[in-house]
Amino acid sequence: MTLTRWIVLLSIVCSSGLKAQPSGVFDSLSLVHADTFYFDTGVHELTDSVRLALEHYPLPQKASDRLYITGHTDADGSAEANEKLAIRRADAVSELLSGRGWPQDRIVVQTFGERNPVAGNASLAGKQKNRRVTLARYQAIPYTYTKGRIVNTKREKGWRIFMCIFTIVLSAIHCDREKAVILAQYSPLTP
């Protein structure tokens, strides 16, 4: 093998440094379906149209299906009263869905009261948009395993830097300067 091929090979090895990360604790989640249900002022009871929509809401198809329910209110009334109302709204949706077959351990309920408006509370239309419960169905994405080696960057960084500089210097000596500049541009040392 010629010296030029050795230099190119060393350059490739030097710059490849495949880094694999160990798997995390949780799978990634992918949004499958989302809905928003609106409420009248000061009430948490489900309207007939909301009840009908929830009765036709799909049941879990996979063991990884999860529901994320959020409860919201407009800014009328005290913050404490709005938080309690948001909890009652989200719980009403959660109870209906768990009664239909969604396991309670797959439902996450979070309430925001008046803290997360989607519209201004100055107009009646804005207030109507803020009196809501959102429902999002997620599925877990399985881990993806990648072959490679885990690099201890602290230990191997010095060696990789040395090999990259060595490769570039050899290229400059035994090849032409243009190839050395190209190798330097693709070096992991280049910011």
C-alpha positions in Angstrom: 0.0 0.0 0.0 1.4 3.4 -0.9 2.0 6.1 1.6 -0.8 8.2 0.1 -3.3 5.4 0.7 -2.0 5.0 4.3 -2.5 8.7 4.8 -6.0 8.7 3.5 -6.9 5.6 5.5 -5.5 7.2 8.7 -7.4 10.4 8.0 -10.7 8.4 7.6 -10.0 6.5 10.8 -9.1 9.7 12.6 -12.2 11.6 11.6 -14.7 8.8 11.9 -14.9 8.5 15.8 -18.4 6.9 16.0 -20.0 7.9 19.2 -22.9 5.8 20.5 -24.9 6.8 23.5 -26.3 4.3 25.9 -30.1 3.9 25.9 -32.0 6.4 28.0 -34.5 5.5 30.7 -37.6 6.3 28.6 -38.7 5.6 25.0 -39.4 8.5 22.8 -43.1 9.4 22.3 -44.8 10.1 19.1 -48.0 12.1 18.9 -50.7 10.0 17.3 -53.9 12.0 17.9 -54.9 15.3 19.5 -58.2 16.9 20.3 -59.5 20.0 22.2 -62.8 20.1 24.0 -64.4 23.3 25.1 -66.6 24.1 28.1 -69.1 26.7 29.2 -68.3 29.3 31.8 -67.7 28.0 35.3 -68.8 24.4 34.6 -66.9 21.1 34.4 -69.8 18.9 33.2 -69.3 17.5 29.7 -71.6 18.7 27.0 -73.4 16.2 24.9 -71.1 16.8 21.9 -68.0 16.3 24.1 -69.4 13.2 25.6 -70.3 11.8 22.2 -66.8 12.6 20.9 -65.1 10.9 23.9 -67.4 7.8 23.6 -66.0 7.4 20.1 -62.5 8.1 21.1 -60.2 5.2 20.1 -59.2 2.8 22.7 -55.5 1.9 23.3 -54.2 -0.1 20.3 -50.8 -0.9 21.8 -49.4 -1.4 25.3 -47.4 1.8 24.7 -50.4 4.1 24.1 -50.6 7.0 26.6 -53.0 9.8 27.1 -52.0 13.3 28.2 -54.9 15.4 29.4 -54.6 19.1 30.3 -57.3 21.2 31.9 -57.6 25.0 31.4 -59.9 27.9 32.3 -60.3 31.5 31.3 -59.2 34.3 33.7 -62.7 35.0 35.2 -62.7 34.3 39.0 -59.8 33.7 41.3 -56.7 31.7 40.4 -57.5 29.1 43.1 -61.1 28.6 41.8 -59.8 28.3 38.3 -57.3 25.7 39.2 -60.0 23.6 40.9 -62.3 24.0 37.9 -59.5 22.9 35.6 -58.9 19.8 37.7 -62.6 18.9 37.6 -62.7 19.4 33.8 -59.7 17.2 33.2 -60.9 14.6 35.7 -64.3 14.4 34.0 -62.6 13.6 30.7 -60.2 11.2 32.3 -63.0 9.3 34.2 -65.1 8.9 31.0 -62.1 7.5 29.1 -61.0 5.2 31.9 -64.6 4.0 32.1 -64.5 3.1 28.4 -61.3 1.0 28.8 -58.3 3.3 29.0 -56.2 2.0 32.0 -55.7 4.7 34.6 -52.0 4.1 34.7 -51.7 5.2 31.0 -53.5 8.5 31.6 -51.5 11.6 32.7 -53.6 14.6 33.9 -52.1 18.0 34.2 -53.9 21.2 34.9 -52.9 24.8 34.3 -56.0 26.7 35.4 -55.8 30.2 33.8 -52.0 30.1 33.4 -51.8 28.8 29.8 -54.2 30.8 27.6 -54.3 30.3 23.9 -56.2 33.5 23.3 -56.7 36.8 25.1 -59.2 36.9 28.0 -60.5 40.4 27.1 -63.1 39.1 24.6 -65.8 36.5 24.9 -64.4 34.6 21.9 -60.9 34.5 23.6 -62.4 33.3 26.9 -64.3 30.5 25.1 -61.0 29.3 23.5 -59.3 29.2 26.9 -62.1 27.1 28.6 -60.8 23.8 27.3 -59.4 20.3 27.9 -56.8 19.1 25.5 -56.3 15.4 24.9 -53.2 14.0 23.2 -52.6 10.3 22.5 -48.9 9.2 22.3 -47.2 5.9 21.4 -43.8 4.9 22.5 -41.2 4.6 19.8 -38.9 1.6 20.4 -35.2 2.1 21.0 -33.0 2.0 18.0 -29.8 0.2 18.6 -26.7 1.2 16.6 -23.6 -0.8 16.2 -20.4 1.0 17.0 -18.2 1.7 19.8 -18.7 4.0 22.8 -15.9 6.6 22.8 -14.5 7.9 26.0 -13.8 11.3 24.6 -11.7 12.5 27.5 -9.3 9.5 27.2 -9.2 9.3 23.4 -9.3 13.0 22.6 -5.6 13.4 22.9 -4.9 10.4 20.7 -7.3 11.5 18.0 -5.9 15.0 18.0 -2.4 13.5 17.6 -3.5 11.2 14.8 -5.2 14.0 12.9 -2.3 16.4 13.1 0.1 13.5 12.1 -2.1 12.7 9.1 -2.3 16.3 8.0 1.5 16.8 8.4 2.2 13.6 6.4 -0.2 14.7 3.7 1.6 18.1 3.5 5.0 16.4 3.2 4.2 13.5 0.9 1.2 14.8 -1.1 0.5 18.2 -2.4 -0.6 21.1 -0.2 -4.1 21.1 -1.7 -4.9 17.6 -0.3 -3.5 18.6 3.1 -5.8 21.6 3.1 -8.8 19.4 2.2 -7.9 16.9 5.0 -7.6 19.7 7.5 -11.0 21.0 6.6 -12.7 17.7 7.3 -10.7 17.0 10.4 -12.6 16.8 13.7 -10.2 19.5 14.9 -11.9 22.0 12.7 -14.6 23.9 14.6 
